[in-house]
Amino acid sequence: MSSAPNNHESTNRIGSTPAQRHVISAAQAQGVLNAAAKCAETVTPQCIAICDPSGLLVAFLRMDNAYPGSIDLSIKKARTTVLFNGLPSGVVYDLAQPGAPFYGIQETNGGLVVFGGSLPLYKDNFLLGSIGVSGGSPDQDLQVAQAGVDWLTQSE
């Protein structure tokens, strides 16, 4: 009897079959959010969104003085990543340029964001969700998102 493959390539980057999928818990989402917010304190005020694998919001923070427009951007960045099975929004950017295979994709799914600022959240090779950050430059947003990813990777 063979078991379902547990790698990202054969399962469309999710690392599981639908029956095996995992979802980020509220406690994990809060830990990711706290780690990202701590990093953001040294960068710039941010909006930070944590979504589950379906793109539904699990945790959110708008830091004091973060741009109001970053609320929607952070959530859509996180949704973009999970709706495309873990592709960071910055990777989708290259694919969404005129003449590229995904040109116009940002107009689908109720609006996606196709520039840097989101990363997938994996634990034990399962896509649990994603983190989307907005408020600084794409590099600053990714720095803050990476702090959240690092926390989840190191948590038990």
N, C-alpha and C positions, 0 to 999 in steps of 0.2 A: 504494500500500500504506500503510495507516495503522498507526501504532504505538499501543500501549496508552496511555491517558491517564496522566499523571504528576501528578495532583493529588489532594488528600485527599478531596474531595467525591465524585468519581465512582468511587472505589475503596474506599469504606468507611473512609476516613481513613488507610489504610495507605500510599497513594501509589504503588501498584504492583499488578501482577497477581501471582498466586502464583509464577509462574516467575521474576519479577524481584525478589523480596524479598531483602532483605539482613539480616544478623544481626550484632549487636555482637560484635566480636572480644574475645578475652581481654585484649589490650593496651588497647583502648579502654575496656573495663569497668574495668580497674585504674586508668586515668587518671581516669575519672569518680568512682570510689570514693575515690581519693586527694584529689581536689579537694573532694569533699563532706566528707570527714573533716577536712581542714584547716579548712574553714568551721565544722564542728561543734565544733572545739576552742575556739572563741570563743563558742559558744552553750550547748551542754549535751551530755553523753555520749549518743551515738546508736547505733542499729543501722541499717546501710545495706545495702540489697539491690539488686543489678543483675540484671535478668532479660532474656532474649532475647524475641523477638516471640511465642514460644509459651508464655511464662510460666515457663520453666525458669531456675533460678538459674545465673548466670555468675560472679558475685563477691559476696562478703559480708564485712562487718566488724561485729563487736560491740565497740565501744569499751569501755575500762575503765570500770566503774561504770554502764554502760547497763543499763536495766531488763531482766531476763530475758524478761519478757512482750513486750518490743519486738522480739524476734527474729522471732516469728511475725507480728506486725503489719507489720513492714517488708517481709517477703517477700510477704505477702498484699496489701499496698498496691501493690507493684510488679506483681504478677500481675493485679490488678484493672485497672490501666491498660492493659496489653498485651492482655488478654483482651477488652477493649472498644476495641481499635484506637486507643489513644492518649488516651482520655478520662482526665484526672487523677482520682484517687479522690475528691477534693473535689467535682468536678462530678457524679459519680455519687451523692454524698450527697443533693443536691437532688432527684434523680430517684427516690431510694429511700424518700422520706418517705411516710407513710400518705396514700393518695389520689393519689399521683403514679404515673406510668406504670411505674416499676421497683420499686414497693414489694415488699419481700421478697427482692430480688436478692442481698443479702448472704448469704443462705442457700444460694446455688447455687455450683457450681464448686468444691466442697470448702471453701467459706467465702471470702468476699471482704471487703475492708475499704472502707467507703464514707465515710470522712472524710479530710480533707486530709493530704498527706504523700507523694504520688507524682506524678511527671511523666513524660511520654514522652521518649524519646531519639531525636531525628531527626538524620539527616545526609544532606545532598543530597536532601531531600524524601522520604527513606525512613525508616520506623519501624524502628529497629534494636533497640529494647528499651525498658526503663523503669528508673527509679530509685525505690525506696520507702524512706522514712526514718521512723523512730519513736524516740521517747525524750523529746521535748519537746512543746510545744503544737503544734497543726496549723500555725500560722504559723511556728514555729521549724523544724519538720520541712520545710516548703516552702522556707524560706530555705536550708537545707542541700542539699535536692534541687536547687534552682536553681543552686547553685554547681557541682554535677556537670554539669548541662545546659550551663551556660556554658562549662565546660572543653571539652566535646565540640564545641560550636558553633565554638569558636576553634581547635580542633586541626586538623591537616592530615591 
